[in-house]
């Protein structure tokens, strides 16, 4: 599957390369992919991208960790208490469908124009799908499976680790994948808007200064980081399900 995906990307980049070289696409706005890849390598080698990547990754990891921990704990509590679930799940679902990212001015007023505000907004945006998917995943686990664990005299932890968690893991990790994607999007978008931080700020500066090659090189690096995150989440899911 990965080979097919990579092949599709390579074919697309080759077609763009040909279109730019033959000037079917204006090279002023879209550089040759080979040029963008070379620029990415140069920026990584000279260390400029490394510092930017470190900032963006730090904000992303912090936001995702907060969203994952809080989201799974709250989702578990909503599952354990039916009254809490009935009361708060509709509210969480309503907030999930709302454009919370537009509330960023409030975060700036409270926390200031800094990385803390970016991390907080990303975490709030990503915690909602984590809560919903965790609660739904646990609710979908058959009571029969849990009763089997009790009949085998498993401890509460063993029942959770060996029965409840593996059964709920696919849906929980679906929520985590969505949350991680949201965190990265919000982090880069807020860096772009506020012109602070890492790769998002670099994208903004490159756009304003018409540095198309730098722009596409940084966007390509963001795509690679996103793919690496998804791969890591998939690997973690397989470990949990063992």
C-alpha positions in Angstrom: 0.0 0.0 0.0 2.8 2.4 0.9 4.6 1.6 -2.3 1.5 2.6 -4.3 1.1 5.8 -2.4 4.7 6.8 -2.9 4.5 5.9 -6.6 1.4 8.2 -7.0 3.3 11.0 -5.3 6.4 10.5 -7.5 4.3 10.4 -10.7 2.5 13.6 -9.7 5.8 15.4 -8.9 7.3 14.3 -12.2 4.3 15.6 -14.1 4.6 19.0 -12.3 8.3 19.0 -13.0 7.6 18.6 -16.7 4.8 21.2 -16.7 7.1 23.8 -15.0 10.1 23.0 -17.3 7.9 23.4 -20.4 6.3 26.5 -18.8 2.8 25.1 -18.9 2.9 26.3 -15.3 4.4 29.7 -14.5 7.7 28.9 -12.7 7.4 32.2 -10.9 4.5 30.9 -8.8 5.3 27.1 -8.8 9.0 26.1 -8.7 10.3 22.8 -10.1 9.8 20.0 -7.5 13.4 19.1 -7.9 14.4 22.6 -7.0 12.1 22.6 -4.0 13.5 19.3 -2.8 17.1 20.6 -3.2 16.2 23.7 -1.3 14.7 21.6 1.5 17.9 19.6 1.7 20.0 22.9 1.8 17.8 24.4 4.6 18.1 21.2 6.6 21.9 21.0 6.0 22.6 24.6 7.0 20.4 24.1 10.1 17.8 26.8 9.4 15.0 24.2 9.1 16.1 22.2 12.1 15.4 25.0 14.5 12.0 25.7 12.9 11.1 22.0 13.0 12.1 21.8 16.6 9.8 24.6 17.6 6.8 23.3 15.6 7.4 19.7 16.8 7.6 20.9 20.4 4.3 22.8 20.1 2.7 19.9 18.3 3.8 17.3 20.9 2.7 19.5 23.8 -0.7 20.1 22.3 -1.2 16.5 21.3 -0.1 15.2 24.7 -2.5 17.5 26.5 -5.4 16.6 24.2 -4.7 12.8 24.3 -4.4 12.6 28.1 -7.3 14.9 28.9 -9.4 13.5 26.1 -9.0 9.9 27.0 -9.6 10.5 30.7 -12.7 12.6 30.1 -14.0 10.0 27.6 -13.4 7.2 30.1 -15.3 9.2 32.8 -18.2 9.8 30.4 -18.3 6.1 29.6 -18.2 5.1 33.3 -20.9 7.5 34.4 -24.0 7.3 32.2 -25.4 10.5 33.7 -22.3 12.4 32.9 -22.2 10.9 29.4 -25.8 11.9 28.7 -25.2 15.4 30.1 -22.0 16.3 28.4 -21.6 14.2 25.2 -24.0 16.4 23.2 -22.2 19.5 24.4 -18.8 18.0 23.3 -20.3 17.0 19.9 -21.7 20.5 19.4 -18.3 22.1 20.2 -16.6 19.6 17.9 -18.6 20.9 15.0 -17.9 24.5 15.8 -15.1 26.6 14.4 -13.2 26.8 17.7 -10.0 28.0 16.0 -11.7 31.3 15.4 -11.5 31.9 19.2 -7.8 32.4 19.0 -8.0 36.2 19.9 -9.4 35.1 23.3 -6.4 32.9 23.8 -4.1 35.7 22.8 -5.6 38.1 25.3 -5.4 35.5 28.1 -2.1 33.9 27.4 -0.3 36.4 25.2 1.2 36.2 21.7 3.4 33.2 22.3 3.8 29.5 22.0 1.7 28.8 25.0 -1.4 30.3 23.3 -0.7 28.1 20.2 -0.4 24.9 22.3 -3.5 25.7 24.3 -5.6 26.4 21.3 -4.4 23.3 19.5 -5.0 21.1 22.6 -8.6 22.5 23.0 -9.3 21.9 19.3 -8.0 18.3 19.4 -9.3 17.2 22.8 -12.9 17.1 21.5 -12.5 14.3 18.9 -10.4 12.4 21.5 -13.2 12.6 24.1 -15.9 11.5 21.6 -14.0 8.6 20.0 -12.8 7.3 23.4 -16.3 7.3 24.8 -17.8 5.7 21.7 -15.0 3.1 21.6 -15.5 2.0 25.2 -19.3 2.0 24.8 -19.0 -0.3 21.8 -17.1 -3.0 23.8 -19.4 -5.9 24.5 -20.5 -6.4 28.1 -20.0 -10.2 27.4 -16.3 -9.7 26.9 -16.0 -7.7 30.2 -18.0 -10.4 32.0 -15.6 -13.1 30.7 -12.7 -11.2 32.2 -14.5 -11.0 35.6 -15.3 -14.8 35.4 -11.6 -15.5 35.0 -11.0 -13.4 38.2 -8.9 -10.8 36.3 -8.0 -7.7 38.3 -9.5 -4.4 37.2 -6.2 -3.5 35.6 -5.8 -6.8 33.8 -9.4 -6.6 32.5 -8.8 -3.1 31.3 -5.4 -3.9 29.7 -6.1 -7.2 28.1 -9.8 -7.0 27.2 -11.2 -3.4 27.3 -8.3 -1.5 25.8 -7.5 -3.9 22.8 -11.2 -4.0 21.9 -11.6 -0.2 22.0 -8.2 0.6 20.6 -9.1 0.9 16.9 -11.7 3.5 17.5 -9.7 5.3 20.1 -6.7 5.6 17.7 -9.0 6.9 15.0 -9.8 9.7 17.3 -6.1 10.2 18.1 -5.2 10.3 14.5 -7.8 13.0 13.9 -6.6 14.9 17.0 -2.9 14.8 15.9 -3.9 16.1 12.4 -5.9 18.9 14.0 -3.0 19.8 16.4 -0.5 20.1 13.5 -3.0 22.1 11.4 -3.7 24.5 14.2 -0.1 24.9 15.2 1.1 25.7 11.7 -1.9 27.9 11.0 -1.4 29.9 14.2 2.3 30.2 13.5 1.4 31.5 10.0 -1.2 34.0 11.3 0.8 35.3 14.2 4.2 35.0 12.4 5.9 33.5 15.4 7.2 30.0 16.1 8.5 27.6 13.5 7.6 26.3 10.1 4.3 28.2 9.9 6.1 31.5 10.4 8.6 30.5 7.7 5.8 29.7 5.3 4.2 33.1 6.0 7.5 35.0 5.5 8.2 33.1 2.3 4.8 33.9 0.9 5.0 37.6 1.8 8.5 37.8 0.2 7.5 35.8 -2.9 10.1 33.1 -2.2 8.2 30.3 -3.9 11.0 27.7 -3.7 11.3 28.2 0.1 7.5 28.2 0.4 7.1 24.9 -1.3 10.1 23.4 0.4 8.7 24.2 3.8 5.2 23.0 2.9 6.7 19.7 1.6 8.5 19.3 4.9 5.3 19.8 6.8 3.6 17.1 4.7 6.5 14.8 5.5 6.2 15.5 9.2 2.5 14.8 9.1 3.0 11.5 7.3 5.6 10.5 9.9 3.2 11.3 12.7 0.5 9.1 11.2 3.0 6.3 10.7 4.0 6.6 14.4 0.4 6.5 15.6 -0.3 3.4 13.5 2.7 1.7 14.9 1.6 2.6 18.5 -1.8 1.2 17.8 -0.3 -2.2 16.7 1.7 -2.3 19.9 -1.3 -1.6 22.1 -3.4 -4.3 20.3 -0.8 -7.0 21.0 
